[in-house]
């Protein structure tokens, strides 16, 4: 390939860096073999959307953390008071494990919230199921139903009644609410409402934890322009 000087248009021998006539430096770039020697072209590779989630690895991480978090968050667990922060930590941790396994550049807070939502659904279901199984076992297997019945009677007749009186509820309304809560049907309804409230609370905390986890990892991994 003949190279000519861009200033005087004289022929420059191959391999020479300066024009032999005018002395102008010659910058020559050859594209032959450049594609083979350099990095392979990646234009055909799919670019991962930061808002999308690969659910198979995400579900594996969610199950790994949602099950123990749900068991510890059940109503009769000795550490149930820590259930809400545990579910938030579980949601954020699942996002972290997902980021380590998939190695995306970053994911949006919406994607992290969806991962936290799935984690929270699993954890809430496990917490509710663990509570129900524990109550069933304590009543029918360990024959401690009387203890829980007395506990419920004391809760309604003393603590709840005192709270209602402090709130200014009239005695007739208090008697009516007792008639609703004291029978087995009322106790079962109150327990069901408490389980629904627990599940919704755990779900919200897990969603928030997933979004926060995505936000934290995005700050560290999101490419700057």
ChimeraX commands (.cxc) that place a marker at each C-alpha (Angstrom):
marker #1 position 0.00,0.00,0.00 radius 0.5
marker #1 position 1.52,3.31,-1.13 radius 0.5
marker #1 position 1.46,6.13,1.39 radius 0.5
marker #1 position 1.73,9.77,0.34 radius 0.5
marker #1 position 2.50,12.77,2.46 radius 0.5
marker #1 position -0.58,14.79,3.34 radius 0.5
marker #1 position 1.37,18.06,2.93 radius 0.5
marker #1 position 3.51,17.67,-0.20 radius 0.5
marker #1 position 1.95,14.50,-1.66 radius 0.5
marker #1 position 5.35,12.85,-2.04 radius 0.5
marker #1 position 5.66,9.10,-1.65 radius 0.5
marker #1 position 6.67,7.92,1.80 radius 0.5
marker #1 position 8.36,4.56,2.02 radius 0.5
marker #1 position 6.63,1.86,3.98 radius 0.5
marker #1 position 7.65,1.90,7.65 radius 0.5
marker #1 position 8.92,5.52,7.58 radius 0.5
marker #1 position 7.48,7.89,10.15 radius 0.5
marker #1 position 8.50,11.15,8.45 radius 0.5
marker #1 position 8.18,12.50,4.94 radius 0.5
marker #1 position 11.64,12.45,3.26 radius 0.5
marker #1 position 10.88,15.77,1.48 radius 0.5
marker #1 position 9.13,18.07,3.97 radius 0.5
marker #1 position 9.72,16.13,7.19 radius 0.5
marker #1 position 6.01,15.99,8.20 radius 0.5
marker #1 position 5.32,13.19,10.71 radius 0.5
marker #1 position 3.19,10.48,9.13 radius 0.5
marker #1 position 0.50,8.85,11.27 radius 0.5
marker #1 position -0.54,5.66,9.54 radius 0.5
marker #1 position -3.18,3.30,10.93 radius 0.5
marker #1 position -3.79,-0.05,9.38 radius 0.5
marker #1 position -7.10,-1.82,10.01 radius 0.5
marker #1 position -5.86,-5.13,8.65 radius 0.5
marker #1 position -5.93,-7.74,11.40 radius 0.5
marker #1 position -7.11,-5.22,13.99 radius 0.5
marker #1 position -10.41,-6.98,14.51 radius 0.5
marker #1 position -8.64,-10.30,14.95 radius 0.5
marker #1 position -6.04,-9.00,17.40 radius 0.5
marker #1 position -8.37,-6.86,19.48 radius 0.5
marker #1 position -11.37,-7.72,21.57 radius 0.5
marker #1 position -14.09,-9.72,19.83 radius 0.5
marker #1 position -17.00,-7.63,18.66 radius 0.5
marker #1 position -19.92,-7.63,21.07 radius 0.5
marker #1 position -22.43,-5.62,19.11 radius 0.5
marker #1 position -24.64,-8.65,18.66 radius 0.5
marker #1 position -24.82,-9.46,22.38 radius 0.5
marker #1 position -28.08,-8.62,24.14 radius 0.5
marker #1 position -27.89,-5.71,26.55 radius 0.5
marker #1 position -29.63,-6.53,29.81 radius 0.5
marker #1 position -32.41,-4.18,30.81 radius 0.5
marker #1 position -31.78,-2.84,34.31 radius 0.5
marker #1 position -35.50,-3.08,35.09 radius 0.5
marker #1 position -35.77,-6.77,34.15 radius 0.5
marker #1 position -35.22,-9.69,36.54 radius 0.5
marker #1 position -33.93,-13.20,35.82 radius 0.5
marker #1 position -36.44,-14.93,38.05 radius 0.5
marker #1 position -34.92,-18.40,38.27 radius 0.5
marker #1 position -31.81,-17.35,40.24 radius 0.5
marker #1 position -33.83,-14.69,42.06 radius 0.5
marker #1 position -36.32,-17.30,43.30 radius 0.5
marker #1 position -33.52,-19.56,44.51 radius 0.5
marker #1 position -32.10,-16.76,46.64 radius 0.5
marker #1 position -35.58,-15.76,47.81 radius 0.5
marker #1 position -36.40,-19.26,49.04 radius 0.5
marker #1 position -33.03,-19.49,50.77 radius 0.5
marker #1 position -33.74,-16.44,52.93 radius 0.5
marker #1 position -37.54,-16.13,53.02 radius 0.5
marker #1 position -38.12,-19.49,54.72 radius 0.5
marker #1 position -35.95,-18.90,57.83 radius 0.5
marker #1 position -37.05,-15.26,58.03 radius 0.5
marker #1 position -40.71,-16.32,57.89 radius 0.5
marker #1 position -40.26,-18.96,60.59 radius 0.5
marker #1 position -38.55,-16.47,62.90 radius 0.5
marker #1 position -41.26,-13.87,62.17 radius 0.5
marker #1 position -44.21,-16.12,63.11 radius 0.5
marker #1 position -46.48,-14.90,65.88 radius 0.5
marker #1 position -45.32,-17.44,68.48 radius 0.5
marker #1 position -41.62,-17.11,67.72 radius 0.5
marker #1 position -39.48,-15.82,70.62 radius 0.5
marker #1 position -37.92,-13.28,68.24 radius 0.5
marker #1 position -41.14,-12.32,66.44 radius 0.5
marker #1 position -40.70,-8.72,67.57 radius 0.5
marker #1 position -37.77,-8.54,65.14 radius 0.5
marker #1 position -39.82,-9.95,62.27 radius 0.5
marker #1 position -40.25,-6.70,60.35 radius 0.5
marker #1 position -36.56,-5.70,60.25 radius 0.5
marker #1 position -35.62,-9.32,59.52 radius 0.5
marker #1 position -37.87,-9.34,56.44 radius 0.5
marker #1 position -36.44,-6.01,55.27 radius 0.5
marker #1 position -32.93,-7.41,55.64 radius 0.5
marker #1 position -33.98,-10.59,53.82 radius 0.5
marker #1 position -35.35,-8.57,50.88 radius 0.5
marker #1 position -32.15,-6.54,50.60 radius 0.5
marker #1 position -30.00,-9.63,51.00 radius 0.5
marker #1 position -31.80,-11.47,48.21 radius 0.5
marker #1 position -31.09,-8.53,45.90 radius 0.5
marker #1 position -27.43,-8.64,46.90 radius 0.5
marker #1 position -27.20,-12.38,46.20 radius 0.5
marker #1 position -28.93,-11.87,42.87 radius 0.5
marker #1 position -26.45,-9.16,41.92 radius 0.5
marker #1 position -23.52,-11.39,42.83 radius 0.5
marker #1 position -24.80,-14.36,40.86 radius 0.5
marker #1 position -25.96,-12.51,37.73 radius 0.5
marker #1 position -23.43,-9.65,37.83 radius 0.5
marker #1 position -25.55,-7.03,36.10 radius 0.5
marker #1 position -24.13,-3.52,36.03 radius 0.5
marker #1 position -27.06,-2.36,38.15 radius 0.5
marker #1 position -30.81,-2.87,38.59 radius 0.5
marker #1 position -33.53,-0.31,39.18 radius 0.5
marker #1 position -35.30,0.16,42.49 radius 0.5
marker #1 position -38.45,-1.19,40.83 radius 0.5
marker #1 position -36.68,-4.44,39.96 radius 0.5
marker #1 position -35.35,-4.67,43.52 radius 0.5
marker #1 position -38.85,-4.01,44.89 radius 0.5
marker #1 position -40.25,-6.85,42.76 radius 0.5
marker #1 position -37.59,-9.21,44.10 radius 0.5
marker #1 position -38.48,-8.04,47.60 radius 0.5
marker #1 position -42.18,-8.60,46.82 radius 0.5
marker #1 position -41.57,-12.24,45.92 radius 0.5
marker #1 position -39.39,-12.67,49.00 radius 0.5
marker #1 position -42.07,-11.08,51.17 radius 0.5
marker #1 position -44.83,-13.27,49.75 radius 0.5
marker #1 position -42.81,-16.37,50.56 radius 0.5
marker #1 position -41.83,-15.13,54.01 radius 0.5
marker #1 position -45.37,-14.01,54.90 radius 0.5
marker #1 position -46.83,-17.35,53.83 radius 0.5
marker #1 position -44.23,-19.24,55.85 radius 0.5
marker #1 position -44.89,-17.03,58.91 radius 0.5
marker #1 position -48.65,-17.59,58.71 radius 0.5
marker #1 position -48.29,-21.33,58.12 radius 0.5
marker #1 position -45.79,-21.67,60.99 radius 0.5
marker #1 position -48.16,-19.82,63.33 radius 0.5
marker #1 position -51.11,-22.03,62.39 radius 0.5
marker #1 position -49.14,-25.27,62.65 radius 0.5
marker #1 position -47.72,-24.25,66.03 radius 0.5
marker #1 position -51.16,-23.42,67.45 radius 0.5
marker #1 position -52.56,-26.69,66.12 radius 0.5
marker #1 position -49.70,-28.66,67.63 radius 0.5
marker #1 position -49.95,-26.92,71.00 radius 0.5
marker #1 position -53.69,-27.58,71.22 radius 0.5
marker #1 position -54.03,-31.11,69.83 radius 0.5
marker #1 position -50.61,-32.67,70.22 radius 0.5
marker #1 position -49.34,-31.10,73.42 radius 0.5
marker #1 position -52.81,-30.55,74.94 radius 0.5
marker #1 position -52.13,-26.95,75.96 radius 0.5
marker #1 position -55.34,-25.55,74.53 radius 0.5
marker #1 position -56.61,-24.60,77.98 radius 0.5
marker #1 position -53.61,-22.38,78.56 radius 0.5
marker #1 position -54.28,-20.40,75.39 radius 0.5
marker #1 position -58.02,-20.23,76.12 radius 0.5
marker #1 position -57.36,-18.75,79.57 radius 0.5
marker #1 position -54.83,-16.37,78.06 radius 0.5
marker #1 position -57.39,-15.15,75.53 radius 0.5
marker #1 position -60.10,-14.78,78.18 radius 0.5
marker #1 position -57.77,-12.68,80.32 radius 0.5
marker #1 position -56.75,-10.57,77.34 radius 0.5
marker #1 position -60.34,-9.75,76.38 radius 0.5
marker #1 position -61.84,-9.38,79.87 radius 0.5
marker #1 position -59.02,-7.35,81.38 radius 0.5
marker #1 position -56.61,-5.67,78.99 radius 0.5
marker #1 position -58.96,-5.00,76.08 radius 0.5
marker #1 position -61.82,-3.98,78.39 radius 0.5
marker #1 position -59.60,-1.50,80.22 radius 0.5
marker #1 position -58.43,-0.03,76.93 radius 0.5
marker #1 position -62.00,0.36,75.71 radius 0.5
marker #1 position -63.03,2.04,78.96 radius 0.5
marker #1 position -60.06,4.42,78.67 radius 0.5
marker #1 position -61.19,5.28,75.16 radius 0.5
marker #1 position -64.67,6.16,76.46 radius 0.5
marker #1 position -66.57,3.20,75.01 radius 0.5
marker #1 position -69.93,2.68,76.73 radius 0.5
marker #1 position -70.48,-0.55,78.75 radius 0.5
marker #1 position -73.12,-1.85,76.33 radius 0.5
marker #1 position -70.71,-1.68,73.39 radius 0.5
marker #1 position -67.98,-3.31,75.48 radius 0.5
marker #1 position -70.31,-6.20,76.36 radius 0.5
marker #1 position -71.24,-6.61,72.70 radius 0.5
marker #1 position -67.58,-6.72,71.60 radius 0.5
marker #1 position -66.84,-9.29,74.31 radius 0.5
marker #1 position -69.68,-11.46,73.01 radius 0.5
marker #1 position -68.05,-11.32,69.59 radius 0.5
marker #1 position -64.49,-12.07,70.70 radius 0.5
marker #1 position -64.87,-14.60,73.51 radius 0.5
marker #1 position -66.47,-17.49,71.53 radius 0.5
marker #1 position -64.22,-19.78,69.48 radius 0.5
marker #1 position -65.45,-18.15,66.29 radius 0.5
marker #1 position -64.44,-14.70,67.51 radius 0.5
marker #1 position -61.04,-15.97,68.63 radius 0.5
marker #1 position -60.49,-17.58,65.22 radius 0.5
marker #1 position -61.56,-14.39,63.45 radius 0.5
marker #1 position -59.23,-12.26,65.55 radius 0.5
marker #1 position -56.34,-14.65,64.85 radius 0.5
marker #1 position -57.07,-14.59,61.12 radius 0.5
marker #1 position -57.11,-10.78,61.12 radius 0.5
marker #1 position -53.84,-10.72,63.07 radius 0.5
marker #1 position -52.23,-13.12,60.56 radius 0.5
marker #1 position -53.38,-10.99,57.62 radius 0.5
marker #1 position -51.98,-7.87,59.29 radius 0.5
marker #1 position -48.70,-9.65,60.03 radius 0.5
marker #1 position -48.42,-10.90,56.45 radius 0.5
marker #1 position -49.10,-7.46,54.94 radius 0.5
marker #1 position -46.58,-5.82,57.26 radius 0.5
marker #1 position -43.87,-8.36,56.46 radius 0.5
marker #1 position -44.62,-7.97,52.76 radius 0.5
marker #1 position -44.26,-4.17,52.86 radius 0.5
marker #1 position -40.99,-4.35,54.77 radius 0.5
marker #1 position -39.59,-6.91,52.34 radius 0.5
marker #1 position -40.54,-4.75,49.34 radius 0.5
marker #1 position -38.86,-1.76,50.97 radius 0.5
marker #1 position -35.78,-3.84,51.74 radius 0.5
marker #1 position -35.53,-5.02,48.14 radius 0.5
marker #1 position -35.81,-1.46,46.80 radius 0.5
marker #1 position -33.20,-0.20,49.27 radius 0.5
marker #1 position -30.88,-3.09,48.36 radius 0.5
marker #1 position -31.15,-2.21,44.67 radius 0.5
marker #1 position -30.50,1.44,45.47 radius 0.5
marker #1 position -27.39,0.66,47.50 radius 0.5
marker #1 position -25.92,-1.68,44.88 radius 0.5
marker #1 position -26.78,0.75,42.08 radius 0.5
marker #1 position -24.68,3.47,43.69 radius 0.5
marker #1 position -21.68,1.15,43.68 radius 0.5
marker #1 position -22.15,-0.45,40.27 radius 0.5
marker #1 position -24.07,1.92,38.05 radius 0.5
marker #1 position -21.77,3.18,35.30 radius 0.5
marker #1 position -21.16,6.91,35.21 radius 0.5
marker #1 position -21.44,8.85,31.96 radius 0.5
marker link #1:1,2 radius 0.2
marker link #1:2,3 radius 0.2
marker link #1:3,4 radius 0.2
marker link #1:4,5 radius 0.2
marker link #1:5,6 radius 0.2
marker link #1:6,7 radius 0.2
marker link #1:7,8 radius 0.2
marker link #1:8,9 radius 0.2
marker link #1:9,10 radius 0.2
marker link #1:10,11 radius 0.2
marker link #1:11,12 radius 0.2
marker link #1:12,13 radius 0.2
marker link #1:13,14 radius 0.2
marker link #1:14,15 radius 0.2
marker link #1:15,16 radius 0.2
marker link #1:16,17 radius 0.2
marker link #1:17,18 radius 0.2
marker link #1:18,19 radius 0.2
marker link #1:19,20 radius 0.2
marker link #1:20,21 radius 0.2
marker link #1:21,22 radius 0.2
marker link #1:22,23 radius 0.2
marker link #1:23,24 radius 0.2
marker link #1:24,25 radius 0.2
marker link #1:25,26 radius 0.2
marker link #1:26,27 radius 0.2
marker link #1:27,28 radius 0.2
marker link #1:28,29 radius 0.2
marker link #1:29,30 radius 0.2
marker link #1:30,31 radius 0.2
marker link #1:31,32 radius 0.2
marker link #1:32,33 radius 0.2
marker link #1:33,34 radius 0.2
marker link #1:34,35 radius 0.2
marker link #1:35,36 radius 0.2
marker link #1:36,37 radius 0.2
marker link #1:37,38 radius 0.2
marker link #1:38,39 radius 0.2
marker link #1:39,40 radius 0.2
marker link #1:40,41 radius 0.2
marker link #1:41,42 radius 0.2
marker link #1:42,43 radius 0.2
marker link #1:43,44 radius 0.2
marker link #1:44,45 radius 0.2
marker link #1:45,46 radius 0.2
marker link #1:46,47 radius 0.2
marker link #1:47,48 radius 0.2
marker link #1:48,49 radius 0.2
marker link #1:49,50 radius 0.2
marker link #1:50,51 radius 0.2
marker link #1:51,52 radius 0.2
marker link #1:52,53 radius 0.2
marker link #1:53,54 radius 0.2
marker link #1:54,55 radius 0.2
marker link #1:55,56 radius 0.2
marker link #1:56,57 radius 0.2
marker link #1:57,58 radius 0.2
marker link #1:58,59 radius 0.2
marker link #1:59,60 radius 0.2
marker link #1:60,61 radius 0.2
marker link #1:61,62 radius 0.2
marker link #1:62,63 radius 0.2
marker link #1:63,64 radius 0.2
marker link #1:64,65 radius 0.2
marker link #1:65,66 radius 0.2
marker link #1:66,67 radius 0.2
marker link #1:67,68 radius 0.2
marker link #1:68,69 radius 0.2
marker link #1:69,70 radius 0.2
marker link #1:70,71 radius 0.2
marker link #1:71,72 radius 0.2
marker link #1:72,73 radius 0.2
marker link #1:73,74 radius 0.2
marker link #1:74,75 radius 0.2
marker link #1:75,76 radius 0.2
marker link #1:76,77 radius 0.2
marker link #1:77,78 radius 0.2
marker link #1:78,79 radius 0.2
marker link #1:79,80 radius 0.2
marker link #1:80,81 radius 0.2
marker link #1:81,82 radius 0.2
marker link #1:82,83 radius 0.2
marker link #1:83,84 radius 0.2
marker link #1:84,85 radius 0.2
marker link #1:85,86 radius 0.2
marker link #1:86,87 radius 0.2
marker link #1:87,88 radius 0.2
marker link #1:88,89 radius 0.2
marker link #1:89,90 radius 0.2
marker link #1:90,91 radius 0.2
marker link #1:91,92 radius 0.2
marker link #1:92,93 radius 0.2
marker link #1:93,94 radius 0.2
marker link #1:94,95 radius 0.2
marker link #1:95,96 radius 0.2
marker link #1:96,97 radius 0.2
marker link #1:97,98 radius 0.2
marker link #1:98,99 radius 0.2
marker link #1:99,100 radius 0.2
marker link #1:100,101 radius 0.2
marker link #1:101,102 radius 0.2
marker link #1:102,103 radius 0.2
marker link #1:103,104 radius 0.2
marker link #1:104,105 radius 0.2
marker link #1:105,106 radius 0.2
marker link #1:106,107 radius 0.2
marker link #1:107,108 radius 0.2
marker link #1:108,109 radius 0.2
marker link #1:109,110 radius 0.2
marker link #1:110,111 radius 0.2
marker link #1:111,112 radius 0.2
marker link #1:112,113 radius 0.2
marker link #1:113,114 radius 0.2
marker link #1:114,115 radius 0.2
marker link #1:115,116 radius 0.2
marker link #1:116,117 radius 0.2
marker link #1:117,118 radius 0.2
marker link #1:118,119 radius 0.2
marker link #1:119,120 radius 0.2
marker link #1:120,121 radius 0.2
marker link #1:121,122 radius 0.2
marker link #1:122,123 radius 0.2
marker link #1:123,124 radius 0.2
marker link #1:124,125 radius 0.2
marker link #1:125,126 radius 0.2
marker link #1:126,127 radius 0.2
marker link #1:127,128 radius 0.2
marker link #1:128,129 radius 0.2
marker link #1:129,130 radius 0.2
marker link #1:130,131 radius 0.2
marker link #1:131,132 radius 0.2
marker link #1:132,133 radius 0.2
marker link #1:133,134 radius 0.2
marker link #1:134,135 radius 0.2
marker link #1:135,136 radius 0.2
marker link #1:136,137 radius 0.2
marker link #1:137,138 radius 0.2
marker link #1:138,139 radius 0.2
marker link #1:139,140 radius 0.2
marker link #1:140,141 radius 0.2
marker link #1:141,142 radius 0.2
marker link #1:142,143 radius 0.2
marker link #1:143,144 radius 0.2
marker link #1:144,145 radius 0.2
marker link #1:145,146 radius 0.2
marker link #1:146,147 radius 0.2
marker link #1:147,148 radius 0.2
marker link #1:148,149 radius 0.2
marker link #1:149,150 radius 0.2
marker link #1:150,151 radius 0.2
marker link #1:151,152 radius 0.2
marker link #1:152,153 radius 0.2
marker link #1:153,154 radius 0.2
marker link #1:154,155 radius 0.2
marker link #1:155,156 radius 0.2
marker link #1:156,157 radius 0.2
marker link #1:157,158 radius 0.2
marker link #1:158,159 radius 0.2
marker link #1:159,160 radius 0.2
marker link #1:160,161 radius 0.2
marker link #1:161,162 radius 0.2
marker link #1:162,163 radius 0.2
marker link #1:163,164 radius 0.2
marker link #1:164,165 radius 0.2
marker link #1:165,166 radius 0.2
marker link #1:166,167 radius 0.2
marker link #1:167,168 radius 0.2
marker link #1:168,169 radius 0.2
marker link #1:169,170 radius 0.2
marker link #1:170,171 radius 0.2
marker link #1:171,172 radius 0.2
marker link #1:172,173 radius 0.2
marker link #1:173,174 radius 0.2
marker link #1:174,175 radius 0.2
marker link #1:175,176 radius 0.2
marker link #1:176,177 radius 0.2
marker link #1:177,178 radius 0.2
marker link #1:178,179 radius 0.2
marker link #1:179,180 radius 0.2
marker link #1:180,181 radius 0.2
marker link #1:181,182 radius 0.2
marker link #1:182,183 radius 0.2
marker link #1:183,184 radius 0.2
marker link #1:184,185 radius 0.2
marker link #1:185,186 radius 0.2
marker link #1:186,187 radius 0.2
marker link #1:187,188 radius 0.2
marker link #1:188,189 radius 0.2
marker link #1:189,190 radius 0.2
marker link #1:190,191 radius 0.2
marker link #1:191,192 radius 0.2
marker link #1:192,193 radius 0.2
marker link #1:193,194 radius 0.2
marker link #1:194,195 radius 0.2
marker link #1:195,196 radius 0.2
marker link #1:196,197 radius 0.2
marker link #1:197,198 radius 0.2
marker link #1:198,199 radius 0.2
marker link #1:199,200 radius 0.2
marker link #1:200,201 radius 0.2
marker link #1:201,202 radius 0.2
marker link #1:202,203 radius 0.2
marker link #1:203,204 radius 0.2
marker link #1:204,205 radius 0.2
marker link #1:205,206 radius 0.2
marker link #1:206,207 radius 0.2
marker link #1:207,208 radius 0.2
marker link #1:208,209 radius 0.2
marker link #1:209,210 radius 0.2
marker link #1:210,211 radius 0.2
marker link #1:211,212 radius 0.2
marker link #1:212,213 radius 0.2
marker link #1:213,214 radius 0.2
marker link #1:214,215 radius 0.2
marker link #1:215,216 radius 0.2
marker link #1:216,217 radius 0.2
marker link #1:217,218 radius 0.2
marker link #1:218,219 radius 0.2
marker link #1:219,220 radius 0.2
marker link #1:220,221 radius 0.2
marker link #1:221,222 radius 0.2
marker link #1:222,223 radius 0.2
marker link #1:223,224 radius 0.2
marker link #1:224,225 radius 0.2
view
